Amino acid sequence: MQSGVPCFRLARFSSRRTSRVFGAYHRCLPSTRSAPSTFLAFCDGQGCLIDARLSPAICAMDRRGFPNAVLKAGLVALAGLGIFGCEQKQATQAPPPPTVTVAKPVKKEIVEWLYFTAQTQAVDTVTITPRVTGYIDNITFKEGDIVDFGDLLFVIDPRPYQAALDQAKGQLEQAVAQQKLDDANLERANDLLAKRVIAKQDFDTTAAQKYVADATVVANQAAVESAQLNLDFTQIRSPIHGKIGVQLVNRGNLVQANATQLTTLVSIDPIYAYFYVDERSVLRYQEAVKAGKMPSAKQATLPVWLQLENEQGYPHGGVIDFINNSYDPSTGTLQLRGRFPNQDGYLIPGAFGSVRVAGSPKYEAVLVADRAIGSDQDQKYVVIIQPDGLSKYQKVVLGPIVDGLRVIQSGLQGDETVVVEGIGKVRPNSKVNAEQTEMSKFATEQLASETHVNPGNADNAVSAGNVKNADPAGNDKNRLSAAMPNRSANNGKHE
């Protein structure tokens, strides 16, 4: 410490004395513009060093409140020096405009397709059951074969039914013989009645016996036909042309008539596909028919296309041949059915797929990529670059996806410049650094074909020097998003 300079301990500020002492301190300052006074404040509680020229003024002040006032005055002085004594900082420069990728919308003639989940079903499905009871004597088909109409499938032991047929034929012959005898007796009775040799009652008896013989012959003929049918039913034949399933009964088993299931048989060509259409789509179609934009299902055949789970492009074309008469009350959908040719048997009954039907007539539409579309609560918008270079938010109404691009039903004319990448960096009415590209590059299918999760293999990893990073399956671990980075044991705490 310098001699002659009083030293005071730092104390808490006293709000009651601050204004009084601070004012006295200012009155004691010299009026001449000499070298500035020096204030050294030690924050560790050692005290404050005051310029020697202020000692007379300080001595005249209340020493009990002076340290608080000096501390506050020192802080104010330091703040003033920081503001006015330092060089003024240069003004912060505005950031450069963000760089975004822009493209023109695609204009092309399209048809808005409606897509629905469908399930195939055979036109004819037959469950093969025996018509007579007996033991399976022979099975003549191979499971999964294509069989024609009338092909022999199963043989039931025919011997009991052959015996029943022979018995029925014998009874028929007896009835025929009796019929002949009764015919002869009736002729003789007619002669005797004419000569009044026999009574009328005897004649009536003879005539009745003849009629009974005729009925017996008819009944025996029916018995013979029934026995013949039962004998024929011992040979079970295919009722349709189609593909046969697995045999459910082996040879030697007893089967019951009209009860035991032997196998199933389904037709191949054509084949049905059932699908359900929501009520809104049905109403839109009815409005288009009423406006004359689309043909009615009653006046024209509506086309439909089908694709299975492993297919693309809807390669199977057919027609809608059935529309149900009411909505399903539990789902609010209407059942429709498409009929498709299936000569090669590629379509199998029960398979799930997708069908598409035209939801609008052909028209010229404006299409943009999905990544160019932003959301603001329930509204959709795109960012367009105006001719003056400023950005603008444009509300749009979206339609379906066609060829990987989203249809814009309203909001764009097709000649605007739309921001495709970097939409989150753009603010309304702001300048941007635009890089022009083609909208078709951002189609969904195009992006999917250019995305590779793991394009490398083990050979590439070894050739690139990543032997340690290649796993046994040939994956380069550094290229897998799920691979964790190598970390030291201390987890980088001291790095």
PESUL-V255914 format. One record per residue. PHI is phi as a letter, one per 30 degrees, with the letter a starting at -180 (none if undefined). NEAR is the number of other ideal C-beta (glycine too) atoms within 8 Angstrom. Layout:
# PESUL-V255914
((PHI;NEAR) (PHI;NEAR))
This chain:
# PESUL-V255914
((none;5) (d;6) (d;4) (i;5) (c;10) (d;8) (b;8) (b;11) (d;7) (d;8) (b;8) (d;4) (d;8) (c;9) (d;5) (d;4) (c;11) (d;12) (d;6) (d;9) (d;15) (d;11) (d;8) (d;12) (d;14) (d;7) (d;7) (d;10) (d;8) (d;5) (d;3) (d;4) (c;2) (c;5) (d;3) (d;4) (d;9) (c;6) (b;11) (c;6) (c;9) (c;8) (d;4) (d;4) (i;7) (d;4) (k;10) (b;14) (c;10) (c;12) (e;7) (d;8) (d;6) (c;12) (d;11) (e;7) (d;11) (d;12) (d;8) (d;7) (c;12) (d;7) (d;9) (d;4) (c;12) (d;12) (e;12) (d;14) (d;16) (d;13) (d;12) (d;11) (d;10) (d;11) (d;9) (d;8) (d;9) (d;10) (d;8) (d;9) (d;9) (d;7) (d;7) (c;5) (d;6) (d;7) (d;3) (d;4) (d;4) (d;4) (d;4) (d;4) (d;4) (d;4) (d;4) (d;5) (d;8) (d;9) (c;7) (b;15) (c;10) (b;12) (a;15) (d;9) (d;14) (c;10) (c;8) (a;7) (d;6) (b;12) (b;8) (d;11) (c;10) (c;10) (c;6) (b;11) (d;9) (b;13) (b;11) (d;14) (a;11) (d;12) (d;8) (b;9) (b;10) (b;10) (c;7) (d;11) (b;9) (d;15) (c;8) (b;10) (d;7) (l;13) (c;9) (d;14) (c;10) (a;7) (b;10) (c;8) (c;11) (c;4) (e;9) (i;7) (d;8) (d;9) (c;12) (c;7) (d;7) (j;5) (d;10) (d;9) (c;14) (b;13) (b;13) (c;15) (e;9) (d;11) (d;6) (d;8) (d;14) (d;9) (d;8) (d;11) (d;13) (d;8) (d;9) (d;13) (d;10) (d;8) (d;10) (d;13) (d;8) (d;9) (d;13) (d;10) (d;8) (d;10) (d;13) (d;8) (d;9) (d;14) (d;10) (d;8) (d;11) (d;12) (d;8) (d;8) (d;13) (d;9) (d;8) (d;10) (d;11) (d;6) (c;6) (h;4) (c;5) (c;7) (d;5) (d;6) (d;6) (d;9) (d;13) (d;8) (d;8) (d;12) (d;10) (d;8) (d;11) (d;13) (d;8) (d;9) (d;14) (d;10) (d;8) (d;11) (d;12) (d;8) (d;9) (d;14) (d;9) (d;8) (d;11) (d;12) (d;8) (d;9) (d;14) (d;9) (d;8) (d;13) (d;12) (d;7) (d;12) (d;14) (c;10) (c;13) (c;8) (d;13) (d;6) (b;9) (c;9) (a;14) (c;11) (c;14) (c;9) (d;6) (d;9) (c;6) (b;9) (c;7) (d;7) (j;5) (d;8) (d;6) (c;14) (c;8) (d;8) (h;6) (b;6) (d;8) (d;9) (c;13) (a;12) (b;10) (b;17) (b;12) (d;12) (c;12) (b;8) (d;9) (b;15) (c;12) (b;16) (c;10) (b;13) (b;12) (c;10) (d;8) (d;9) (d;6) (d;10) (d;10) (d;8) (d;9) (d;10) (d;8) (d;8) (d;11) (d;11) (d;6) (d;6) (i;4) (d;7) (b;9) (d;7) (d;7) (d;8) (d;3) (c;5) (b;6) (d;5) (d;10) (d;10) (b;13) (b;12) (b;17) (b;12) (d;9) (d;6) (c;3) (c;9) (b;4) (i;5) (h;12) (d;7) (c;9) (c;9) (a;14) (b;9) (d;15) (c;6) (a;6) (b;9) (d;7) (c;3) (a;5) (d;7) (d;10) (d;5) (d;4) (c;6) (i;8) (b;10) (c;12) (d;10) (b;12) (b;12) (c;15) (c;11) (b;13) (d;6) (b;11) (d;6) (d;4) (i;10) (d;5) (d;12) (c;7) (e;10) (j;6) (d;10) (c;7) (a;14) (b;10) (c;16) (b;10) (b;12) (d;11) (c;11) (a;10) (d;8) (d;6) (a;7) (d;6) (c;12) (c;11) (b;15) (b;16) (d;13) (d;9) (d;8) (d;13) (c;13) (c;8) (b;7) (b;6) (h;4) (c;2) (c;7) (c;11) (b;12) (b;17) (c;14) (c;12) (c;14) (d;8) (e;3) (d;4) (i;7) (c;9) (d;15) (b;10) (d;8) (b;11) (d;8) (b;13) (c;9) (c;9) (b;9) (d;8) (c;9) (b;11) (h;8) (i;10) (c;16) (d;12) (d;14) (c;16) (d;8) (a;6) (j;9) (b;14) (c;5) (j;8) (c;5) (d;11) (c;9) (c;16) (d;18) (c;15) (b;7) (j;11) (d;13) (d;4) (c;6) (c;13) (c;5) (d;7) (h;6) (b;9) (d;7) (b;14) (c;9) (c;10) (c;8) (d;5) (a;9) (c;5) (d;16) (d;8) (d;8) (c;12) (d;12) (d;9) (d;8) (d;11) (d;10) (d;7) (d;6) (c;6) (c;6) (b;5) (d;4) (b;8) (d;5) (d;9) (b;6) (d;8) (d;7) (d;9) (d;15) (d;10) (d;6) (d;7) (i;5) (c;10) (d;7) (d;4) (d;8) (c;12) (d;6) (e;3) (d;5) (i;10) (c;11) (d;13) (d;9) (d;7) (c;9) (d;9) (d;3) (d;4) (d;8) (d;5) (d;4) (d;3) (b;6) (d;6) (d;3) (d;7) (i;6) (i;7) (d;5) (c;4) (d;5))
